[in-house]
Amino acid sequence: MQATLSHYRILEQIGAGGMGSVYRAHDEHLDREVAIKVLPPGTLGDEPARKRFRKEALALSKLNHPNIATIHDFDTQTGRDFLVMEYIPGTTLGEKLRAGPLAEEEIVRLGLQLAEGLEAAHAHAIVHRDLKPGNVRITPDGHLKILDFGLARIAAAQTAVVPGDMPTSPTSLTAPKAFLGTLPYMSPEQVRGEELDARTDLFSFGVVLYEMATGTFPFRGATSGAVAHSILSDVPSPPVRLNPEVPPKLEEIINKALEKNRNLRYQHASDMRTDLQRLKRDTESGHIAGPQKVALPSCWSTRRRTVVAAAIMLVVLIVGYAGFRWHLMRQTPVAGVVTAKPSIAVLPLRNLSGDPANDYFSDGMTEEISTKLSRIQGLKVASYSSTSRFKGAQKSPEEIGRELQIRYLLAGSVRKAGNQVRVSVQLIDTSTGFQVWADDFTGELKDVFALQEQTALKIGGALNLKLSPEEQRAVEHRYTQNPQAYDAYLRGRALLEYLGRPEKLEAARRDFEQSLQADPNYAPALAGLSRVEGNYYRDIESNPFRLQEAEQLAQRALILDPQLAEAHVALGNVYGFGYEYARATEEYHKAIQLEPENGHAWDLLSWALGYEEPPDALGAEKAARESIRLGNGSPSSYYHLGRALTQQGRYQEAMAAFDHVRELSLSAPQVALGQGQVYLAQGYYDRAVVVLSKLSKSRSAINLFWLSSAYAAQGDKQKGLAALQQALNAGYRDFAALDASPYFSQLRSDPRYQRLINRYRR
């Protein structure tokens, strides 16, 4: 993404979806932060379409309501069409719902704000058409904002959607006069492709309320077609059956909103708002929940009534005092009981150099300080992967502490100017929000190691931790004494997340080689270069020399330091890329033993377990979920989770995982690859071919293998053999998987198949 669009300076990407990528940017003219949504290429095919879009976008900008995100502008630059919107910090309702259903009070509070936003928009004859938790944002102070109002209609694209080929929910569909919206939040009239009015938003509102109350969708199915059929035909399970805490009045509101006949549904958002306000009033006044008054018989004497009342009061006091004592005992440590380790998370240190190119350095400092703190046995440290997602997040220490379940936060900044480095940090108690300790460390690049060590040791002192000599040595351990080697290594490591792109691979290679020129025995740089060579073999050029070089580099790193988790990961990659998944699993287990909170290693373990023959699907699922729990919510983690679920026959859950891959990265090939495997497993071979054919131009051996599997299962031997030969030419050598695959049963008796396999099997 270019650094500027018009007079907007791009700061960071903050989201992606079917309507395009979203970036946080700075409006240089008005000196304010905005959100910029860059539409996918081809969304607006010609200048007349662009003019219509601008006209309707500007009409939407007239919506001025505290519960609706404002659209500021629409513009085009160098062929990129983009919308400029109000920037809203916080989290989406969809992210909030991943933790499960919400409490009644929060459902009503957020529901009222949602109803008020819809009411204001509908008063201007503007219908959302794509209302869902992902389009609702919650600010840190609990304020709700509806995003993307009306964009489903004004951006209705030129691409028709074939109902039988729809991916599963939640999926954005934007074909005119067909599907405008997202399964499973679409109304029956949306599914039927009928003209829409404000009542379609109220149905979607009902789906959102249902999900808030139960943690699941009211309409479900193994495929998008099944979900669409459920929306048209099924009566959802009563919310109270899924969550006994749902009050009857809320269930009544949800059921009325989910009426399939829109004439029987709520007709206006104001009606839903009124009912939610009534529910809020009744709940707060105790009309719905709370203790019921007991009427005493009128024949009782005043004295007896007084005695009974006193007895009741005495019971209340006794119970209240017991509850108070129980609470007090929970809060006060009992003498002789060992309290839990203090817990800490190192938030991404802000780069104050003014040059985004120095992000690699501040990120590297963050991870290194976190690693050194983890060497202190008396301290529980959150993984770097779990804290990296808070980079630039507008959340309070209390919120982050609750989310990560930690007591202390280390926050701060790094300023690197030439050879000068300044680190400013502060330790915050998340239970109070107060600063416990703060310090500044200043020096030259050659002092960077001492800066990291001083930070870790002083934090230990601030938390009254007495370090053993072994812990002191572990904190002060250095893989290199050369600051230039360290700096080049950090630059190379920052590029490892782009390993599928040749230009990034070459840049990472140069950085790691420069690091090793400065210090030939720098083990982490050897491991990093091994990963570059291994991924070059897998994704770019299947020359066995690449894999041999990757193995030698990883082995050299392990000779220098057998306890380096990165080196075990690199060696595991070598074995995995060579289809020796059992050996890869051993190396990933070793890495995890050394670094139990290494989310990347857990993800790779899931990959290896899922491809072993026979696969360990349960182990792969556990490893993928652990990777996600640790904050490594990358597309690959959700893809490996989806594969593990597919292997267990849990197809709907698998499709949801692959849908999440799409949410994280619109261009991720794992989406089609995963969905194709689900369709194959279900016996939908024609559909599998359609989906996997999207990968026909891929150079990936695995992608080509699955495409050949789909053709073979479909019975198209010619295309199956052609795709298989492409896979083998690209380096595919997993003959154990080929021999076990049920999809090649028709091909195995074909002499052409036997000749092809024998040519490559050695």
N, C-alpha and C positions, 0 to 999 in steps of 0.2 A: 504494500500500500504506500503511495507516495506521501511525502511528509506534509504537504498542504493540499487543500482543495479550496480554490478561490481564496478568500481571506480567512480560512479556517485552518489552524495548525493541528495536525493529527497528533494525539498524545498516546493513545493505546487502543487496542481492540477490546471491546467489552461484551461482545455477543455476536451470534450468527443464527440465522434461521432461513426459512423458505423465502422471505422477502429481502434477504441480503445480509451483509455484514454491518455491524454497528460499532462505531468508534467514539471514544471520548475525545473532544477536540476543544481548542481555545479559539473563540471568536476574537480575532485581532482588532476588529473595528470597535466592538462594544465591550471588550475586555471581560468576557464571561465564558464559562464553560458550557458547551453544548454537546448534544449527541448527534452524530451524523450517521444516517443509514444509507449505505451505498447499494443501489439496486443491482441485481445480477445483470450481466451483459445481455442485451436483447429483450429486456423486460418491456422497454418502450421502443418499438421497432422503427418509428419514423418521427419526424418533427411534429406533424399534427397530433400524434399520440402524446408527445412530450408536452405540447401546449395544453391538451385536455388535462393531463396529469397536473400541470402547474396550476391550472384554473381551479381544479377540485382541491388540490393541496392548500391553496390559499384560502379557499372557502373553509376548509377544516381549521385553518389558523385562527378563524374568528371564534372558535370554541374557547371560551375563557372560563374555566371552572377549576377549583382546587383539586378535584379528583380526576382530572384529565390532563395528560401530558400535552403541552402546547407544541404545535408545529410552527416553526419560525419562517422557513424558507424552502424553496425547491430550486435546484440549479443543475447545470451540466458543465463539465469541464473535461476536455480531451476524451470525449466519448463516455464519460462516467456520469450517470444520473444519480443525484443524491438529494436526500431530504435532510433538513436541519431541524432538530427538535430540542426541546427542553432536556437538559441533562438531569437525571434523577439518581442520586446515590441510593444504595441499599441493595435489596435482594428481590427476586421475583417471587410471587406467590407459589409458583411451581417448585422453586428451590426450597421454599419453606415447607411445602407439603411432602417433601421426600422423607421427612422425619415422622410422618404419620398424620392422623386427623388432628384438628385443632380443638381447643376447648370451646365450649358453647359461647362464652363471653367474647372470645376473639372472633368466632364465626359471625356473630351478630354485629360486632363493631366494624369488621371489614366489609361484611355484607351491606351494611347501611351506606358506607362510603361508595361501594360499587354501585348500589342502586341510585345514589344521588348523581354520580357521574353519568350513568346511562340516561337518567331522567333529563339531565341538561342537554345531552347530545340529541336525544330523540325530540326534544322541543325544537331543535333546529333541523329536524328531518334528516339527521345523520345517523346511520345504522352502522354498528361496528362490523358485524358479519364474521368476526374471527375472535370472539371473546374466549379466553382460556387463561389458566394460571400463568402461563409464560408471557402473556401480554398484560399482566397486572404486576406492578412493582410496589414494594413496601419500603418506605424510607426508614432510616434508623430510629426515628421517633414514632414509627407506627402509622404514618400517613400513607394512604393508598392512592396510587395514580394509575389510570388506565392508559396503556400504550397503543400505538398503531391504530387509532380510531379511523375507520372508514377505508383503510389502505387495502383491505381484501377486495373491495369493490373497485377502487380507482386504479389498482394495479393489476386487475384481472388480465392475465397474460394471454398470449396467442396460442399457447399449447393446450390441446385438448387432452382430457384425461379419460382413459378407458377404465370403467369401473372394475372389470375383471382383473386388471393389472395394478390395482392400487396397493401401495405399501401399507403396512398396518399402522395403527394409531400410535401417538398423535402425529399426523402427517398433514402438511399444508398442501392444499389443492386450490389452484387459482385459475381454472378454465372458465371463460365466459359462458353463461347459460348452462353450466354444468355444476361443478362443485366449487363453492367459495367458502372456505373455512378449514377447520382442522378436525379430523376424527380424533376422539369420540365426542367432541363438543358440538357437533353440528346438529341442527334441528331437523325434523323429518322433512320439512319443505326444502331445506338445503340439499339433503340427500337426493330428493326427487328432482332437483334442478329447477324449482319453481321460483316465481318472483318472490322477493323477500321484503319484509317490513320489520318494524321495531320488535315485533313479537319473537322473531328468531333470536335476538339477543337475550330475551328473557328466558327462552329455553336453555340457551348456553349458560346463562346465569344460574339456572337450576342445576345444571350438570356440575358447575363449579362449586356451588353450595353442597351438593351431594359429596363431591370429593373432599371438600373441607371437613365435612362431618364424619366421613367413613374412611378416608384415605384411599379410596378406590373409585373406579368409574362405574356409573350406573349401567352402561351398555358396553359389553365386551364380546370378544370373539377371537378366534385364532388367526383370522385374516381380516383385511379391511372390508372385504365383502361381507364377512360375518358380522363385523361391527355395524356396518350400514344396515344390514337386515335387522339386527337387534334394535337399533334406533327406531326403525319403522314398525317393529312388531312386538318387541318384548316389553313386559312390565318389570321395571327394576326391583331388586330385592329391597324390602323396607329398610331405610337407614338404621332404624333401631335394632334390627336383627344383626347388623354388622357392628354397631356401636351402641350398647345399651344406655349410654349417657345422653343420646340425642333426645331432646324433649319433644313431646307430641306436636306442639305448635310449629317447631322448626321442620319436623317431618311433613306436616301439612303444607307449609310454604313450599318446600322442595317438590312435593308431589304435584301441587297445582302448577308450578313452573314447568314441570316435565310432561304436561298434558300433550299428547301427540296431535290432537286437534287444536289448532291455534285459536279457534273461537272459544274453546273451553279453558284456555290457558290464561294467565295474567294478561291483561290487555295493555297495561301501562306500567312503566317502571315505578311510578309514584304509588301504585297499589302495593307492589312488593315492598317499597320503602315503608309504607304505612304499617304493613303487617310486621315487618322487622322491628320497627319502633315500638309497636305494641308488645312484641315478644321481649324486647329489651326492658320496657317498663315493668312488665309482669315478673320478669326474672329478678330485677333489682328490688322489687317490692315484696318478693317472696310468694307471689300468687301461684307460681308454678312449682318452684322447688323450695325446700326448707321445711322446718318443723311445723306440724299442724297443731292448732290449739285444741285442747281437750275440754269439752263442755261438762261441767259438773251438774249433777241432778239438782233441780230447784228445791227439792225437799230437804236437802242437806242444810244443817244449821250453819249460821255464820261462823261459829267457832270451829266446827268440823272443816268447813271450807278453808278457814285460816290455817288449821293444822296441816291439811293436805298441801296447801300452797307452800307452807314453810318446808314441808318434807321435800316437795319437788325442788324448791330452791336449794335445799341442802345437798340433794343429789347432784344438781347442776354445779354447785360449788366444788363438791368432791371430785367430780369428773373433770371440771376445769382445772383444779389444782393438780390432779394427776397428769393431765395433758401438759400443763406448764412444766412440771418436774421432768416429764419424759423429754420435752423439747430442750430443757436446760441441760439434761444429761447428754443429749445428742450434740449439743454445742460445746460442752466443756469436757476436755480430755480427762479421763479418769487416771489417777496416779498409778504408775506401773504399766500403763498401756502404751505400746509403741505407736506413735503417730505415723501417718503415711509420709512418703518422701515429698518434699516440695516439688511442684511441677512448674515447668517453664516452657515458653515458646519464643523463638527468636523471629520476630516479624521481618519481612524484607526491608533491608536498610535502604533508605531513599538515596538516590543518586543526585547530589547537589552540584555536580561539576558543570551542569548546563549543557552537557554533551551526551545525548542518548547512547552514543557509541561506548560510553563508559559503564553502561548498565551491567555488562559482564563482570566488572570489577566489584560493584556493590553487591550483586547477586552472589559472587564467589565469596566475598567477605561474610555475608549472611550465613551461607552454608558452612563455612569453615568454623565460625564461632559456634554455631549449633553443634557441629561435630565435636569440637573441643569440650563443650559443656557436657555432651553425652559420655565423655570419659570419666566424669565424676559420678561415682557409684551412688552417692546419697541424693542424686538429683534425677528426676524424671523429665526427659526432654522430648517435646513434640517433634515429629519428623519434619525435615525441611520441606518435603513434598506436601505436607498438610498445611504448612504456613505460607507457602509461596502463592497460594490463591488469594491471599489478602493483600497482595501488592496493589497499592492504589485504592484499596477498599475504604469506603467511608463508614467505618464501624467503630463503636466505642470499645474501650478495653473490656468493659463488662460483657458486651455481646460476644467478642472474640473469645473471652475466657470461658463463657458458657458453651460456645460452639465447640471449642477444643477440649473443654473440661480440664483446664489448667488454672493454676493460681497466679502465676507471674508472667508478665510479658516484657520482653526486651525490645524496645523500639528505638529507632535512631536514624542516622544518616551517615553517608560517606561522601567526602569531597576529594577527588583525585585531580590534581593539576600538575601535569608533568611528572616529576618525581616526588612531589609533595602529597602526602595523604593525611587527612583529618577524619577521625571517627568520633562521632558524638552519640552517646547512648544513654538511655534512661530505663530503669527497672520499675515497672508499675504493678501494683497489687490489684488484680482484677476484681477482688471482692469489695474493694473500697474505691477504686479508681485513683488512689493516691500514689504519688511517686515515692518509691522506697530509696532509690539511689540513682545518681547520675554522674557521668564523668565524660571528659574529652580526652582523646588520645591523638597526638600530633607527631608526625615524623616523616621520614623519607620512605620511598618505596622499599629500600633495603630493611626498613624497620617494620614492615607489614606483619611479619610473623610474631614479633614481640607485641605488636598492637593486639593481635588476636588472642595471644596467651594472656596478656594483662587483663583484657576484657573478661575472659572466662574465669580467671583466678579471682578477680575483684568481685564478680557476681557471687562466686562461692563464699567469699568473705562477707558480702552483704547479707547472705542468707544463713550466716553462722554455721557454715559447713567446714569441718576440719578435714582437709585432704590428707590422705596417706601419701607416703613417698612414691608409691607406685602410681597413684592418681596424678600426683604432681608431674611425674615423668611423662605420663600419657598425655596430659594437657600440653606439655612443652615439646612433644614429639614433632619433628619436622621431616617431611619427605624430601625436602631439598633446602639448602641454605642459599640458593641462588634466586634473588627476587625476579630477575628477568625470565628465568625458567618458569617460575610460578605465574607471572603475568601472562606469558604466552600460553601456558596450560589453561588458565581461566578463559582466555579468548577461544581456544579450541573447544573446551567443554561446553561453552555457551552455544556452539553450533551443532552439538550432538543431536538436538531435537529435530534438526533438519536433514537427517541422514539419508532421506530418500531423494535429495536434490543434488545432482552432480557438482554444481558450483559451490554448494555449502560443504560437501564432502572434501573438495579440493582445498577450500579455505581452512577447514578444520585440520586437514593433513599438514598444511604449511605451518599452522600454529603449533601443532604437537611436535613436528620436526624441529621447529625453531626452539621449542622448549628443551628438546633432547640434545640439541647442539650446545645449549648452555649448561645442561646437566645430563649426560648420557645415562645416568643411573636413577633418573626420576621416575619411580614406579608408576604413579598415577598417569603420567604422560604416555608411558609405554602402553598402559591399559587403554587409554583414549585412542591412541593410534591403532591398536588392535581392533577396536570397535569400528573405526573408519574403514579399515581393510576388509573386515567381515561384512559390513553393510555394502561396500563396493561390490563384493562378490555376489551378494544376494540380490541387489537391486540394479546394478549397472552392467557388470561384466563377470560372467560365470567362469572366470579363469581360475583353475585350482591353485595357481600360484598365490592368488590373493588370500585364499583361505589358509594356505600353509604359512604365509607371512603373518597373518592374524594370530595363528596359534603360537608361533615362535615369540611374537611380541608379548602375548598374554603369559606365556611360560616364563619369559625373562622377568616380567613384573612380579610373578609369584615367587621366583627365586630370591628377588630382592626383598619382598615382604609377603610371606604366606598368609598374613592376616589382612591383606588388602581386599576388601569386598569387591571393589571395582574390577580387580583383576580376575576374580572368580566369575563375575558377570561376563567379562569379555571372553573368557575361555568357554563358558557355557554357551555363548553365542556361536562360537566356532563349532562346537559339537552340534548345536541345534541346526545351524545352517548346513551342516554336513549330514543332517537327518539321523544323527546319533542322539535321539532325544533322552534316552535313559542316562547317558553321560552328562548331557546338558542339565538334567534335573539335579544330579549330584552337585554340580557346581553352583547352581542357583540356591540349593539348600545350604551350602557352605557360606555363600554370601549372606543369606538371611540369618544364619547362626551368628555371624559377625556383626551384622546390622539388622536386627529384627524389624526395624521400622523403615526399611528400604523399600518404598512402594514400587520402584522400578523392578527390583529383583523379584518381588511377588508377582508382578505382571508377567515377567518372562517365565517364571515357574508355571503359571497358569498355561502359557503357550506350550511349553514343553510337555506338561502332563496331558494336555488335550490332544497332542499329536503322537504321543507314545502309542505303540500297538501291542495290546489293546489300550485304548485311552483310559485315563483315570478321570472320568468326568466330574465326580464329586470333589476330588482333590483340586481339579482345575477351577471349579466354581468357587471353592473356598479361597484359593489363592487370588483369584480375580477380585472377589469381594474384599479381601484383606488389602489388596492394592488400592482399591477405591476408598476404603475406610481411611487409609493412611494419607489420602489427599491426592493420590496419583490418578485423578479422574481424566485420563487421556483417552482418546478414541480407541487405542489398542486395548486398554483395560476393559472397556465395555464390550468391545468386539470379542475378546477372549471369554468374557462372562457369557455372551450370547452363544458362542460355540459350545461351551460346557452345558448350557441349558438345552441346546438343540440335541446334544448327544444323550440327554436324559429324557427327551420327548416332551420337554416343557416349552412348546413352540411359541405360545403367546408371550411368555416372559422373555424368550429369546428375541422375538421381534421387537419388544419394548427396549431391550438392550441395544439392538442395532439402530432403532430410532434415535436413541440417545447419542449414538455415534454421529448421526447426521446433525443433531443439535450442536455438537461440539465442533464439527468440521463438515461443512457442506460438500467439500470435494473429496472426503475420505473414501477411498475405494472399498474399505471394509464394509460399508453399508450394503452395496450390491453383493459383495462376496458372502456376507453373513446371511442376507435374505435368500440368496440362491441356495445356500446349504439347507435352510429351513424348508424351502419348497421341495428340494430333492428328498429330504427325510420324510416329508408328508406325501410324496408320490406325485406332486404337481410338476411333472417333468417339463411340460411346455412352458410353464411360467418360469421355471428355473432357467431354462435356456434364454428366455427374453431378458431376465434380470442379469444373468452372468455374461450375456453377450456384450454388455456395457464394458466388460473388461477385456474384450477381444484384442485391443491394441496394446494391452499391458505387456511389459517385459518381465513381469514377475512370474516365476515358475509356479508358485502356489496358485495364483489367479488362473493361469492357463490350465493347470491340473483340474481345478474345479469346473472350468468351462468344458473341458473334455469329458469330465464325469457326467455333466448335464446332457451333452450330445449322446454319449453312450447309453445313458438311462433312457433317453427319448427314443433310441433305436436308430439314430442317424450315424451309422458306422463311419461313413466317409469323413464327416466333420469331426467326429469323436477322435478318429485316428490322426487327423490333421492337427487338431488342437493339442493332442497328447505329444505329437512329435515336436510341436513348438515348445511345450513345457520341458521336454527332455533336452532340447537344444538350449533352453535357458538354464539348464543345470538341475532340473528336477531328478532326484534319485531315490525317492522314498518308495522303494519297491515293496516294502512290507505293507504300506498303505494301499498300493496298487493291488497286491495279491489279496488283501482283505476286503477291498471295496466291493459292495454288492452292485454298484452301478456299471461295472465292466463285465458283468456276467455274460452278456450277449457277445461281447467282443473277444473274450478269452479264447474261444474256439476258432476265431478267424486267423488264418495263417499270417496275415499282414500284421496283426497285433503281436503274434509270437516273434516274428522277425524284428519288429521294431523294438520290443523289449530286450531281445537277445543282443541287439546291436549296442545297447547302452548299459546293460547289466554286466558288471565286471566283478 
